[in-house]
Structures are given as C-alpha cells and as structure tokens.
Amino acid sequence: MVRRTFFLPCYNDLMDVGDIRFYCERWKAVEEIERQELRAMSPEKHWKQINALARFAIEQGWARNDDEGEMEVFLRWAKLKRSA
C-alpha cells in the first residue's frame, strides 16, 4: 500500500488521504446541519438576517453598481422561459 501525503497550507503537519476524507466529510456534515437550521428558520428571522446584512453593507459604504449587462441576462432568461 502506498501512503500518499499532502500538505495543506492551513496545517503544519502533513495529512494522509484518510485525514483529508475525514476533514471533507466533517464539513459536509456541518453544511447539512446548517441547511436544516435554515429550513427550520421562520420567515421573520430570515428577513431580520437579510435586513442586518443590508444595513451592514450600507454602513460600510458598499454600493451595488448598476450593470447594463445584468439586465440583458435577465431579459434573455425571460425570453427563454417564455419560449419553453
């Protein structure tokens, strides 16, 4: 059996394939738990989170610049949807 090792910059030690698989599977499990929590969340709480993000963006001075190409994409998708 050949033991392959990989170096990930976020770790000081070398990791073998089993460690990497375990690491990835663990994060997939975390992702599933987060999805379940989001599905269980009330619409009111969703809106509160969205509003908090929007407020944060405004406070930071972030602005959404209008992109003419974006509207073109929306119109193209609408045309495709109508023709389907």
FENUR-V32078 format. One record per run of one state. SS is the DSSP state (helix for helix, strand for strand, loop for the rest). FROM is the first residue (numbers start at 0). TO is the last residue. If there is no record, write none. Layout:
[[SS/FROM/TO] [SS/FROM/TO]]
This chain:
[[loop/0/3] [strand/4/5] [loop/6/13] [strand/14/15] [helix/16/39] [loop/40/41] [helix/42/58] [loop/59/66] [helix/67/82] [loop/83/83]]
